[in-house]
Amino acid sequence: MFLTVAICALIVVSGAVGSVQVSLREAGQIVVGHMVPGMPWMSDGSLTQLQDQAVWQFRLPRTLLAALAGAGLALAGALMQVTVRNPLAEPYILGVSSGASVGAVLVIVAGSAALGGLSLNAAAFAGALAACLAVAMLARKNGTLSPTRMILAGVALGTLLSSVTSYLTISTDAQNVVSVLFFLLGSVSAATMTSLIGPTIALIVSCLVAALLARSLNVLMTGDESAISLGVNATRLRGLLLIMASLLTGTVVSVAGGIGFVGLVVPHIARIIVGADHRRMLPVTVLGGAAFLMMADLLARTIAAPTEIPLGILTAFVGAPFFLWLMRQGGAEKAGFGR
């Protein structure tokens, strides 16, 4: 309930922040007026057309995209941590985000024709899925997916793909470099209502599947032997979780760029607050991820105004210290993992 209220409050506050002066009340009226027809303040002249456009066409889409991106990355991180039974796992650690970035940057640098006409969104998802499949193949041992090998394969593959992205960046024309760098650091400034469609569909599908698999995820956390004895096919479940994480990561990267550490920080905070039971933890993770990145986007627009700070910089300021805390003795146990 608290997170839902916080998200609604952040939508209103975000709508009121910007170069066009809009009060909190007016921002709330504009949002409600577009969602509920017939509201009197939409036609009595108390709100200007400029205010309406600023809130509804520019500020609200970026706020909603930040919410969808945060929720998607947080859920992807939670699923990956279960997959490899490691508290430090997230899309960047396993190379999935790097794969999505390579696909997207290829479209920016060489155009969609270089990838058979794929759009930026499709190229990012294809890159994420290719990275996921490569990690799964490299991590197979005696017909099963080894969590330790998945971490090692993901780190190695992520490093390789990051070098590919760096090469594409330095070899492209100068006018593309700023676009590529800003994309890699993450931003929702170019959000439109249309750009919300892909992340929304991916998040809804993944949330429904994750809810159905919540009990199986709890079993998988206890180890493969326990999972098999309880009728859970650990290898098949890990493969499904990797595909879901790739879907979420690819769709988010394609519209918001590279945003790190959300999938690391938010799931652990959720486990500390409500425990490791995925039936309670996953909803808190999704809502917490949305609120976290909405707040980060609000700060990105205000703390250095009129300059906008890329989201990846702000999330790294939070995520890097949190990563170090998890490495300390006791950090993983507090977040619901064993030694």
C-alpha positions in Angstrom: 0.0 0.0 0.0 2.8 2.4 0.9 4.6 1.8 -2.4 1.4 2.3 -4.4 0.8 5.6 -2.7 4.4 6.6 -3.2 4.1 5.9 -6.9 1.0 7.9 -7.3 2.6 10.8 -5.4 5.7 10.7 -7.6 3.5 10.9 -10.7 2.0 14.1 -9.4 5.3 15.6 -8.2 7.0 14.7 -11.5 4.2 16.4 -13.4 4.8 19.6 -11.5 8.6 19.8 -11.9 10.0 21.4 -15.1 10.6 24.6 -16.9 6.8 25.2 -17.4 5.3 26.3 -14.1 2.7 23.8 -12.9 1.5 23.4 -9.3 1.0 20.0 -7.6 -2.7 20.6 -7.7 -2.7 21.5 -11.4 -0.5 18.5 -12.3 -3.0 16.2 -10.5 -5.9 17.8 -12.2 -4.4 17.4 -15.6 -3.7 13.7 -15.1 -7.1 13.0 -13.7 -8.8 15.1 -16.3 -7.3 13.1 -19.2 -8.2 9.8 -17.4 -11.8 10.8 -16.4 -13.8 12.6 -19.1 -15.9 15.5 -18.2 -13.8 17.1 -15.4 -14.8 20.8 -15.2 -11.3 22.2 -14.8 -10.3 20.8 -18.2 -12.5 23.3 -20.0 -13.0 26.3 -17.7 -9.8 28.0 -18.7 -8.0 27.5 -15.4 -5.3 25.4 -17.1 -3.4 26.6 -20.1 -2.7 24.5 -23.2 1.0 24.8 -22.5 0.6 23.3 -19.0 -1.5 20.5 -20.4 1.0 19.6 -23.0 4.0 19.8 -20.6 2.4 17.4 -18.1 0.5 15.0 -20.4 2.7 14.8 -23.4 6.2 15.2 -21.9 6.4 14.7 -18.1 3.9 11.9 -17.6 5.3 9.6 -20.4 8.8 9.8 -19.0 7.6 9.2 -15.4 5.6 6.1 -16.5 8.6 4.8 -18.6 10.8 5.2 -15.5 8.3 3.2 -13.5 8.1 0.5 -16.1 11.9 0.4 -16.5 12.5 0.2 -12.8 9.9 -2.5 -12.3 11.2 -4.5 -15.2 14.9 -4.4 -14.2 14.1 -5.1 -10.6 12.0 -8.2 -11.5 14.7 -9.3 -13.9 17.3 -9.0 -11.2 15.2 -11.0 -8.7 14.7 -13.8 -11.3 18.4 -14.0 -12.1 19.3 -14.1 -8.4 17.1 -17.2 -8.0 18.4 -18.7 -11.3 22.0 -18.7 -10.1 21.4 -18.7 -6.4 23.7 -15.7 -6.0 22.9 -12.4 -4.3 25.1 -10.4 -6.6 23.4 -11.5 -9.9 21.5 -9.0 -12.0 21.1 -8.3 -15.8 24.5 -6.6 -16.1 26.4 -9.3 -14.2 25.1 -12.0 -16.5 25.9 -10.0 -19.7 22.2 -9.7 -20.8 22.2 -5.9 -20.6 25.5 -5.8 -22.5 23.9 -8.0 -25.3 20.9 -5.7 -25.5 23.2 -2.6 -25.7 25.2 -4.1 -28.6 22.0 -4.7 -30.6 20.7 -1.2 -29.9 24.1 0.5 -30.6 24.5 -1.3 -33.9 21.2 0.2 -35.0 22.3 3.7 -33.8 25.7 3.4 -35.5 25.0 1.5 -38.7 21.2 1.8 -39.2 18.5 -0.8 -39.1 19.5 -2.1 -42.5 22.7 -3.5 -41.0 20.6 -5.9 -38.9 18.1 -6.9 -41.6 15.7 -4.1 -41.0 15.3 -4.7 -37.2 14.1 -1.7 -35.2 16.1 -0.5 -32.2 13.6 -2.2 -29.9 13.8 -5.5 -31.8 17.6 -5.3 -32.0 18.0 -4.8 -28.3 15.7 -7.8 -27.5 17.6 -9.9 -30.0 20.9 -9.0 -28.4 19.6 -9.7 -24.9 18.2 -13.1 -26.0 21.5 -14.0 -27.9 23.5 -13.2 -24.8 21.1 -15.2 -22.7 21.4 -18.3 -24.9 25.2 -18.0 -25.1 25.4 -17.9 -21.3 23.1 -20.9 -21.0 25.2 -22.9 -23.5 28.4 -22.0 -21.8 27.0 -22.8 -18.4 25.8 -26.3 -19.2 27.6 -29.1 -17.4 26.5 -32.7 -17.7 23.2 -31.6 -19.2 22.3 -29.2 -16.4 22.8 -25.4 -15.9 25.5 -24.8 -13.3 24.8 -21.6 -11.3 28.6 -21.0 -10.8 29.4 -21.5 -14.4 26.5 -19.1 -15.3 28.1 -16.3 -13.2 31.5 -16.9 -14.7 30.2 -17.1 -18.3 28.0 -14.0 -17.8 30.9 -11.9 -16.5 33.2 -13.0 -19.3 30.5 -12.5 -22.0 29.5 -9.2 -20.6 33.1 -7.9 -20.7 33.4 -9.1 -24.3 30.2 -7.5 -25.4 31.1 -4.2 -23.6 34.3 -4.1 -25.6 32.3 -4.5 -28.8 30.1 -1.6 -27.8 33.2 0.5 -27.0 34.6 -0.3 -30.4 31.4 0.7 -32.2 31.4 3.9 -30.2 34.9 5.0 -31.1 34.6 3.9 -34.7 31.4 5.8 -35.5 30.9 9.3 -36.8 31.4 12.1 -34.2 27.7 13.1 -34.3 26.7 9.6 -33.2 29.0 9.4 -30.2 27.0 11.6 -27.9 23.8 9.7 -28.7 25.5 6.4 -28.0 27.0 7.5 -24.8 23.8 9.0 -23.5 21.9 5.9 -24.4 24.4 3.6 -22.7 24.1 5.7 -19.5 20.3 5.5 -19.5 17.6 8.1 -20.0 13.8 8.3 -20.3 13.8 11.9 -21.6 12.6 10.8 -25.1 9.7 8.8 -23.7 6.3 8.9 -25.5 3.1 7.1 -24.8 3.9 4.8 -27.8 7.3 3.8 -26.2 5.4 2.5 -23.1 3.7 -0.4 -25.1 6.6 -2.8 -25.3 7.8 -2.5 -21.6 4.2 -2.7 -20.4 3.5 -6.0 -22.3 6.8 -7.5 -21.2 6.2 -6.6 -17.6 2.6 -7.8 -17.4 3.5 -11.2 -19.0 6.6 -11.6 -16.8 4.6 -10.7 -13.6 1.9 -13.2 -14.4 4.4 -16.0 -15.1 6.4 -15.2 -12.1 3.3 -15.2 -9.9 2.5 -18.7 -11.1 6.0 -19.9 -10.5 6.4 -18.3 -7.1 6.3 -21.6 -5.2 8.7 -23.2 -7.6 11.1 -20.3 -7.1 11.1 -20.8 -3.4 11.9 -24.5 -4.0 14.7 -23.7 -6.4 16.4 -21.5 -3.8 16.8 -24.5 -1.5 19.0 -26.2 -4.1 18.7 -28.5 -7.1 18.5 -31.8 -5.1 15.6 -30.5 -3.1 13.9 -29.1 -6.2 14.1 -32.4 -8.0 12.8 -34.3 -5.0 9.8 -32.0 -4.9 9.1 -32.4 -8.6 10.6 -29.2 -9.9 12.8 -29.5 -13.1 15.6 -27.1 -12.1 17.2 -26.9 -15.6 14.0 -26.2 -17.4 12.9 -23.6 -14.8 16.3 -21.8 -15.0 15.9 -21.7 -18.8 12.5 -20.1 -18.5 13.7 -17.6 -16.0 16.6 -16.6 -18.3 14.2 -16.0 -21.2 11.9 -13.9 -19.0 14.9 -11.8 -17.7 16.0 -11.3 -21.3 12.6 -10.2 -22.4 12.4 -7.6 -19.6 16.0 -6.4 -20.0 15.8 -6.2 -23.8 12.6 -4.2 -23.8 13.9 -1.8 -21.1 17.3 -1.2 -22.7 15.6 -0.5 -26.1 13.6 2.4 -24.7 15.6 3.6 -21.7 19.2 2.6 -22.4 21.6 1.0 -20.0 20.6 1.5 -16.4 22.6 -0.6 -13.9 22.2 -1.8 -10.3 18.4 -1.5 -10.1 18.2 -5.3 -10.4 20.7 -5.7 -7.7 19.5 -3.2 -5.1 15.7 -3.4 -5.1 15.2 -7.2 -4.8 17.5 -7.3 -1.7 15.7 -4.5 -0.1 12.4 -6.3 -0.7 13.8 -9.5 0.8 15.0 -7.6 3.9 11.5 -6.0 4.3 9.1 -8.9 3.6 11.3 -12.0 3.6 12.5 -14.4 0.9 9.1 -15.9 0.1 8.6 -14.9 -3.5 4.9 -14.8 -3.2 5.4 -11.6 -1.1 8.8 -10.5 -2.3 8.1 -10.3 -6.0 5.2 -7.7 -5.8 7.3 -5.6 -3.5 10.2 -5.8 -5.9 8.1 -4.7 -8.8 6.6 -1.7 -7.0 9.8 -0.9 -5.3 11.7 -0.9 -8.6 9.1 1.5 -10.1 9.3 3.9 -7.2 13.1 3.7 -7.1 13.7 4.7 -10.7 10.9 7.3 -10.7 12.7 9.0 -7.8 16.0 8.7 -9.7 14.5 10.3 -12.8 13.1 13.1 -10.7 16.5 13.8 -9.2 18.2 13.5 -12.6 16.0 16.4 -13.9 16.4 18.7 -10.8 19.7 18.4 -9.0 21.7 19.9 -11.9 19.0 21.8 -13.8 18.8 22.7 -16.6 21.4 20.0 -17.3 20.0 16.4 -17.1 22.0 13.7 -15.5 21.8 10.2 -17.1 20.0 7.8 -14.9 22.8 5.2 -14.9 25.0 7.7 -13.0 22.5 8.1 -10.2 21.7 4.4 -9.9 25.5 3.7 -9.8 25.9 6.1 -6.8 23.4 4.0 -4.9 24.2 0.6 -6.3 28.0 0.5 -6.0 28.0 1.1 -2.2 25.2 -1.5 -1.9 27.2 -4.0 -3.9 30.1 -3.5 -1.5 27.8 -4.0 1.5 26.6 -7.3 0.0 30.2 -8.5 -0.2 30.7 -7.9 3.5 30.1 -10.8 5.8 26.4 -11.0 6.7 25.1 -8.9 3.8 23.9 -11.9 1.8 22.4 -13.6 4.8 20.4 -10.4 5.7 19.0 -10.3 2.1 17.8 -13.9 2.3 20.8 -15.9 1.0 23.1 -18.4 2.7 26.8 -18.2 2.7 
